[in-house]
Amino acid sequence: MGRRTPTIEIREDEVAVCVDEMALLGRHPEGGLYRAVYTPAWQQAVDTFTGWLKSAGLEAKQDAVGNVFGVLEGTQPGPSILTGSHIDTAIQGGPLDGTLGVIAGFLALRALKEAHGPPRRTLEVVAVCDEEASRFHSNFWGSRAIAGLIRPGEAESIFDADGISLADAMRGCQLDPSAVEKARRDDIDTFIELHIEQGPLLEREGVPVGVVMAITAIEQLEFEVRGRADHAGGFPMDLRRDPMIGAAEMVLSATKAALELGEPAVATVGKIRARPGSPNIVAADVTFTVDARYPDQARHERFVAAIADSFDAIARRNGLELNHKRLLYQPATQSTQELVATIKSAAAELGYPCREIVSGAGHDTQVLARTGVGRAMIFVPSVNGRSHAPDEWTPLPDQVKGIAVLTETLHRLAY
């Protein structure tokens, strides 16, 4: 496949300047970035992005929860085509997760404006305020606000590790938590998000662009295993009701369930806590999380049910009590086939190899899909499959190719 010279050039040096500027904001003392919602580093990123928009002659708007939109007004009335991603980071995250999608949307709209002037349909780029939930367990706060999925008073009921409510954090950024419902948008009918893959497939196959066919269902559960605290030396092993033993079996059982279902099923225990937490005391209770994911909804539900059933059996066998609650849930999402076809055609026109791919990570696209908007995602390779880590990276030429495909796609949709 021969490479065509793009009608709209995306320059490596301009991409690098944007990436480098954002990478200075929220540096973590132990490496990587920590740019959590409603923190000073987050505010700096918001201000930086807003400055970019204004310098490019795009209208800048901030909604009630802090999402920032850059608008390139169309010549015809009708719903907007939205692109972008999130501007917050994971704890000790890398420079591209979410942020590259924000940069890509900005550069695409700027390039289209400079090359072709006003579009027929309104184009917007969004910097979503909070996707990672790295400060608050806020469950896609920014995109849920756009979708109108935030409950009244919810901001008052969510707290960070320091006991600060999400509502108070908003107030600290001059945002009114009682006005959250004003962030809802019903004038968007298309969302296209560029993102790093966060996995190894594109790099391993030498393919610079992926088009996402489906986004996995995500379910996060917290399990509490209750036994009885006893002396670690004086109480015999065969008489103990040790919740740590039960929890250990459960962790292995969740892993087994994922392996038996096969790729791309995954189950992760990323957090575990024992109480009272002393080396010389048999634990009274153990709490741990399970993150389970599968891209087919029906199979995902059976997968999670099998994990829960196995945990119940383990608890009964060990004389333990078991309780659980759901922390997060996003259903599996299928991409809009017409948009997938447009992305593939754009990549082919530019001469860039492109492959279909399934996303094992959750994204803002998944939330906005619940409103019925057309949706698709463009992936670019992740070096060694790394993400949510300081060494997260995509080679600059691949960043440019992904942004070029996004730009061509938006041109086809809006002009």
C-alpha positions as CSV (number, residue, x, y, z in Angstrom):
1,M,0.0,0.0,0.0
2,G,1.5,3.3,-1.1
3,R,1.6,6.2,1.3
4,R,-0.3,9.3,0.1
5,T,0.9,12.7,1.1
6,P,-1.8,14.0,3.5
7,T,-3.7,17.1,2.3
8,I,-3.5,18.3,5.9
9,E,-0.1,17.9,7.4
10,I,0.3,17.0,11.1
11,R,3.8,18.0,12.1
12,E,5.9,15.9,14.5
13,D,7.4,19.0,16.1
14,E,4.0,20.5,16.9
15,V,2.8,17.2,18.5
16,A,6.0,17.0,20.5
17,V,5.6,20.6,21.8
18,C,2.1,19.8,23.1
19,V,3.0,16.5,24.7
20,D,6.1,18.0,26.3
21,E,4.2,20.9,27.7
22,M,1.5,18.8,29.3
23,A,4.1,16.4,30.6
24,L,5.5,19.1,32.9
25,L,2.2,19.4,34.7
26,G,1.7,17.2,37.7
27,R,5.1,15.5,38.0
28,H,5.1,12.9,40.8
29,P,8.1,12.9,43.1
30,E,8.6,9.2,42.6
31,G,8.3,9.3,38.9
32,G,5.5,9.7,36.3
33,L,2.6,12.1,36.7
34,Y,-0.2,12.6,39.1
35,R,-2.8,15.1,37.7
36,A,-5.9,14.2,39.6
37,V,-9.2,16.1,39.1
38,Y,-9.5,19.5,41.0
39,T,-5.9,19.6,42.0
40,P,-3.5,22.5,41.2
41,A,-1.8,20.4,38.5
42,W,-5.1,19.6,36.9
43,Q,-6.0,23.3,37.0
44,Q,-2.7,24.1,35.3
45,A,-3.5,21.5,32.5
46,V,-7.0,23.0,32.1
47,D,-5.6,26.5,31.8
48,T,-2.9,25.3,29.3
49,F,-5.5,23.6,27.1
50,T,-7.8,26.6,27.2
51,G,-4.9,28.8,26.1
52,W,-4.2,26.5,23.2
53,L,-7.9,26.8,22.1
54,K,-7.9,30.5,22.3
55,S,-4.6,30.8,20.4
56,A,-6.1,28.7,17.6
57,G,-9.2,30.9,17.3
58,L,-11.5,28.1,18.7
59,E,-14.2,29.0,21.2
60,A,-13.3,27.7,24.7
61,K,-16.1,26.6,27.1
62,Q,-15.9,25.0,30.5
63,D,-19.0,23.1,31.8
64,A,-20.3,22.7,35.3
65,V,-17.9,19.9,36.3
66,G,-14.8,21.3,34.6
67,N,-14.9,19.6,31.2
68,V,-13.4,22.0,28.7
69,F,-14.7,22.2,25.1
70,G,-13.1,23.8,22.1
71,V,-15.7,24.6,19.4
72,L,-15.2,25.0,15.7
73,E,-18.7,26.2,14.7
74,G,-20.4,24.7,11.6
75,T,-22.2,26.5,8.9
76,Q,-25.3,24.3,9.2
77,P,-27.4,23.7,12.3
78,G,-27.4,20.3,14.0
79,P,-25.7,18.2,16.6
80,S,-21.9,18.3,17.1
81,I,-19.2,15.8,16.2
82,L,-17.1,15.5,19.3
83,T,-13.5,14.2,19.7
84,G,-11.0,14.3,22.6
85,S,-10.3,12.3,25.7
86,H,-9.4,12.9,29.4
87,I,-6.8,15.3,30.8
88,D,-6.4,13.7,34.3
89,T,-3.8,10.9,34.9
90,A,-3.4,7.7,36.9
91,I,-1.2,7.8,40.0
92,Q,2.4,7.9,38.6
93,G,0.9,7.6,35.2
94,G,2.5,8.4,31.9
95,P,2.3,11.4,29.5
96,L,-0.1,10.0,26.9
97,D,-3.0,8.1,28.5
98,G,-6.0,10.4,27.7
99,T,-3.8,13.4,27.1
100,L,-2.8,12.3,23.6
101,G,-6.4,12.2,22.7
102,V,-7.0,15.7,23.9
103,I,-3.9,16.9,22.0
104,A,-5.0,15.0,18.9
105,G,-8.4,16.6,18.9
106,F,-7.0,20.0,19.3
107,L,-4.4,19.7,16.6
108,A,-7.0,18.1,14.2
109,L,-9.5,21.0,14.7
110,R,-6.8,23.6,14.3
111,A,-5.5,22.0,11.2
112,L,-8.9,21.6,9.6
113,K,-9.8,25.2,10.5
114,E,-6.5,26.5,8.9
115,A,-6.8,24.3,5.8
116,H,-10.6,24.4,5.1
117,G,-12.2,27.1,7.3
118,P,-15.6,26.5,8.9
119,P,-17.0,23.0,8.6
120,R,-20.5,22.1,7.5
121,R,-21.1,20.4,10.9
122,T,-19.9,21.7,14.2
123,L,-16.7,20.1,15.5
124,E,-15.7,20.1,19.1
125,V,-12.8,18.8,21.1
126,V,-13.2,18.0,24.8
127,A,-10.7,17.7,27.7
128,V,-12.7,15.4,30.0
129,C,-12.0,16.5,33.6
130,D,-11.9,13.1,35.3
131,E,-11.8,9.6,33.9
132,E,-9.1,7.8,35.9
133,A,-10.8,8.3,39.3
134,S,-7.3,8.5,40.8
135,R,-8.4,10.9,43.6
136,F,-12.0,10.1,44.1
137,H,-13.9,6.9,43.3
138,S,-15.9,8.9,40.9
139,N,-16.5,6.4,38.1
140,F,-16.0,8.4,34.9
141,W,-17.1,11.7,36.5
142,G,-16.5,13.9,33.5
143,S,-18.2,11.9,30.8
144,R,-21.1,10.8,33.1
145,A,-21.8,14.5,33.6
146,I,-21.9,15.0,29.8
147,A,-24.2,12.0,29.6
148,G,-26.5,13.2,32.4
149,L,-25.7,10.1,34.5
150,I,-24.7,11.8,37.8
151,R,-27.2,11.4,40.7
152,P,-28.4,14.5,42.6
153,G,-26.1,15.1,45.6
154,E,-23.6,12.5,44.4
155,A,-20.7,15.0,44.7
156,E,-21.4,15.4,48.4
157,S,-21.1,11.6,49.0
158,I,-17.7,10.9,47.5
159,F,-14.5,11.6,49.4
160,D,-10.8,11.3,48.7
161,A,-8.2,9.8,51.0
162,D,-7.9,13.0,53.0
163,G,-11.6,13.2,53.7
164,I,-12.3,16.0,51.2
165,S,-15.6,15.7,49.4
166,L,-15.7,15.9,45.7
167,A,-18.2,18.7,46.1
168,D,-15.7,20.7,48.2
169,A,-12.9,20.0,45.7
170,M,-15.2,21.4,43.0
171,R,-15.8,24.5,45.1
172,G,-12.1,25.0,45.4
173,C,-12.0,25.3,41.6
174,Q,-14.9,27.7,41.5
175,L,-17.3,25.1,40.3
176,D,-20.7,24.7,41.8
177,P,-21.6,21.1,42.7
178,S,-25.3,21.9,42.8
179,A,-25.2,22.8,39.1
180,V,-23.8,19.4,37.9
181,E,-26.9,18.7,35.9
182,K,-26.1,21.7,33.6
183,A,-23.2,19.7,32.2
184,R,-25.5,17.4,30.4
185,R,-25.4,17.6,26.6
186,D,-28.1,16.4,24.2
187,D,-26.6,18.1,21.1
188,I,-23.8,15.5,20.4
189,D,-24.4,12.6,18.0
190,T,-20.9,11.4,17.3
191,F,-17.8,10.8,19.5
192,I,-14.5,9.7,18.2
193,E,-11.7,9.2,20.7
194,L,-8.0,8.7,19.9
195,H,-6.1,6.8,22.6
196,I,-3.0,4.8,23.2
197,E,-3.6,1.0,23.0
198,Q,-2.4,0.2,26.6
199,G,-1.5,-3.2,25.3
200,P,1.1,-4.9,23.1
201,L,-0.7,-6.0,19.9
202,L,-0.2,-3.0,17.6
203,E,3.5,-2.7,18.4
204,R,4.1,-6.5,18.2
205,E,2.5,-6.6,14.7
206,G,4.1,-3.4,13.5
207,V,0.7,-1.7,12.8
208,P,0.5,2.0,13.5
209,V,-3.3,2.4,13.8
210,G,-6.0,0.3,15.4
211,V,-9.7,0.8,15.0
212,V,-11.6,-0.4,18.1
213,M,-14.5,-2.8,17.4
214,A,-15.6,-3.2,21.0
215,I,-14.8,-2.0,24.5
216,T,-14.8,-4.5,27.2
217,A,-17.4,-4.7,30.0
218,I,-15.8,-3.6,33.3
219,E,-17.0,-4.7,36.7
220,Q,-15.2,-3.9,39.9
221,L,-16.4,-5.6,43.1
222,E,-15.2,-5.3,46.7
223,F,-15.4,-8.5,48.8
224,E,-15.2,-8.7,52.6
225,V,-14.3,-12.1,54.0
226,R,-15.0,-12.3,57.8
227,G,-13.5,-14.9,60.1
228,R,-12.2,-14.6,63.7
229,A,-9.1,-13.0,65.1
230,D,-6.9,-15.3,67.2
231,H,-3.4,-15.5,68.5
232,A,-0.9,-16.4,65.8
233,G,1.0,-18.7,68.1
234,G,-1.4,-20.1,70.6
235,F,-4.4,-21.0,68.3
236,P,-4.0,-24.3,66.3
237,M,-4.2,-24.2,62.5
238,D,-7.0,-26.7,62.2
239,L,-9.4,-24.7,64.5
240,R,-8.9,-21.3,62.9
241,R,-11.5,-19.4,60.9
242,D,-8.8,-17.5,59.0
243,P,-10.2,-15.1,56.3
244,M,-6.8,-14.7,54.8
245,I,-6.7,-18.3,53.8
246,G,-10.2,-17.9,52.2
247,A,-9.2,-14.7,50.4
248,A,-6.0,-16.4,49.0
249,E,-8.1,-19.2,47.6
250,M,-10.6,-16.7,46.1
251,V,-7.8,-14.8,44.4
252,L,-6.6,-18.0,42.7
253,S,-10.2,-18.9,41.9
254,A,-10.7,-15.6,40.1
255,T,-7.5,-16.1,38.1
256,K,-8.6,-19.6,37.2
257,A,-12.0,-18.4,35.9
258,A,-10.3,-15.9,33.6
259,L,-7.8,-18.5,32.3
260,E,-10.6,-21.0,31.6
261,L,-12.7,-18.5,29.7
262,G,-9.6,-17.5,27.7
263,E,-8.4,-14.3,26.1
264,P,-9.4,-11.5,26.3
265,A,-11.0,-12.3,29.7
266,V,-9.0,-10.8,32.6
267,A,-9.5,-10.8,36.4
268,T,-7.3,-8.7,38.7
269,V,-7.1,-8.4,42.4
270,G,-5.4,-5.0,42.8
271,K,-6.1,-4.2,46.4
272,I,-6.2,-6.2,49.6
273,R,-6.4,-5.2,53.3
274,A,-6.4,-7.3,56.4
275,R,-7.7,-6.2,59.8
276,P,-6.4,-5.7,62.5
277,G,-3.3,-6.0,60.4
278,S,-0.7,-7.3,62.9
279,P,1.9,-10.0,62.2
280,N,1.0,-11.9,65.4
281,I,-2.8,-11.9,65.0
282,V,-4.9,-14.1,62.7
283,A,-7.0,-11.6,60.7
284,A,-10.5,-10.9,61.7
285,D,-11.5,-9.9,58.2
286,V,-9.9,-9.4,54.8
287,T,-11.2,-7.0,52.1
288,F,-10.1,-7.1,48.5
289,T,-11.2,-6.0,45.1
290,V,-11.8,-7.9,41.9
291,D,-11.7,-6.2,38.5
292,A,-13.3,-8.5,35.9
293,R,-13.5,-7.7,32.1
294,Y,-14.8,-9.3,29.0
295,P,-16.0,-7.6,25.7
296,D,-19.1,-9.8,25.2
297,Q,-21.8,-8.7,27.6
298,A,-23.5,-12.1,28.1
299,R,-20.2,-13.9,28.6
300,H,-19.1,-11.2,30.9
301,E,-22.1,-11.7,33.1
302,R,-21.6,-15.4,33.3
303,F,-17.9,-14.9,34.0
304,V,-18.6,-12.6,37.0
305,A,-21.3,-14.9,38.3
306,A,-18.9,-17.9,38.1
307,I,-16.3,-16.0,40.2
308,A,-18.9,-15.0,42.8
309,D,-20.2,-18.5,43.0
310,S,-16.8,-19.9,43.5
311,F,-16.1,-17.4,46.3
312,D,-19.3,-18.4,48.1
313,A,-18.3,-22.1,48.0
314,I,-14.8,-21.2,49.4
315,A,-16.3,-19.2,52.2
316,R,-18.7,-22.0,53.2
317,R,-16.0,-24.6,53.1
318,N,-13.8,-22.5,55.4
319,G,-16.5,-21.4,57.8
320,L,-16.3,-17.8,56.7
321,E,-18.8,-15.0,56.1
322,L,-18.7,-13.3,52.7
323,N,-20.2,-10.0,51.7
324,H,-19.6,-8.0,48.5
325,K,-20.6,-4.7,46.8
326,R,-20.2,-3.4,43.3
327,L,-17.8,-0.4,43.0
328,L,-18.0,0.2,39.3
329,Y,-19.8,-1.1,36.3
330,Q,-19.7,-0.3,32.6
331,P,-21.4,-2.6,30.1
332,A,-19.6,-3.8,27.0
333,T,-19.8,-1.3,24.1
334,Q,-19.8,-2.0,20.4
335,S,-18.4,0.6,18.0
336,T,-20.7,2.2,15.3
337,Q,-19.9,0.3,12.2
338,E,-20.3,3.3,9.8
339,L,-17.7,5.2,11.8
340,V,-15.4,2.2,11.9
341,A,-15.6,2.0,8.1
342,T,-14.8,5.7,7.8
343,I,-11.7,5.4,10.0
344,K,-10.5,2.4,8.0
345,S,-11.0,4.3,4.8
346,A,-9.2,7.3,6.1
347,A,-6.2,5.2,7.2
348,A,-6.2,3.5,3.8
349,E,-6.3,6.8,2.0
350,L,-3.3,7.9,4.0
351,G,-1.4,4.7,3.3
352,Y,-1.3,3.6,7.0
353,P,-1.8,-0.1,7.9
354,C,-4.8,-0.5,10.2
355,R,-6.2,-3.5,12.2
356,E,-9.3,-4.1,14.1
357,I,-8.8,-4.4,17.9
358,V,-10.8,-4.8,21.1
359,S,-10.2,-2.5,24.0
360,G,-9.5,-4.2,27.3
361,A,-9.5,-0.8,29.1
362,G,-12.5,1.4,29.8
363,H,-12.9,4.7,28.1
364,D,-15.1,7.8,28.1
365,T,-16.5,6.5,24.8
366,Q,-18.1,3.7,26.7
367,V,-20.0,6.2,28.9
368,L,-21.2,8.5,26.1
369,A,-22.3,5.4,24.2
370,R,-25.0,4.9,26.8
371,T,-26.7,8.1,25.5
372,G,-27.0,6.5,22.0
373,V,-24.3,8.6,20.3
374,G,-22.4,7.1,17.4
375,R,-18.9,6.2,18.6
376,A,-15.6,4.8,17.6
377,M,-12.0,4.8,18.8
378,I,-8.6,5.1,17.1
379,F,-5.7,3.4,18.9
380,V,-2.0,4.0,18.5
381,P,0.8,1.6,19.7
382,S,2.0,1.5,23.2
383,V,5.7,0.6,23.6
384,N,6.0,-2.8,25.3
385,G,2.2,-2.5,26.0
386,R,3.0,-0.2,28.9
387,S,0.4,2.3,30.4
388,H,-0.5,3.6,33.8
389,A,3.3,3.8,34.4
390,P,6.0,6.4,34.0
391,D,7.5,4.6,30.9
392,E,4.2,4.8,29.0
393,W,5.1,5.9,25.4
394,T,4.1,5.8,21.8
395,P,6.8,6.6,19.1
396,L,6.3,10.1,17.8
397,P,5.8,9.0,14.2
398,D,2.9,6.7,15.3
399,Q,1.4,9.6,17.3
400,V,1.4,11.6,14.1
401,K,-0.1,8.8,12.1
402,G,-3.0,8.4,14.5
403,I,-3.7,12.1,14.6
404,A,-3.6,12.3,10.8
405,V,-6.2,9.5,10.6
406,L,-8.4,11.3,13.2
407,T,-8.1,14.5,11.2
408,E,-9.0,12.8,7.9
409,T,-11.9,11.1,9.6
410,L,-13.3,14.3,11.0
411,H,-12.8,16.0,7.6
412,R,-15.0,13.3,6.0
413,L,-17.7,13.6,8.6
414,A,-17.9,17.3,9.0
415,Y,-17.0,18.9,5.6
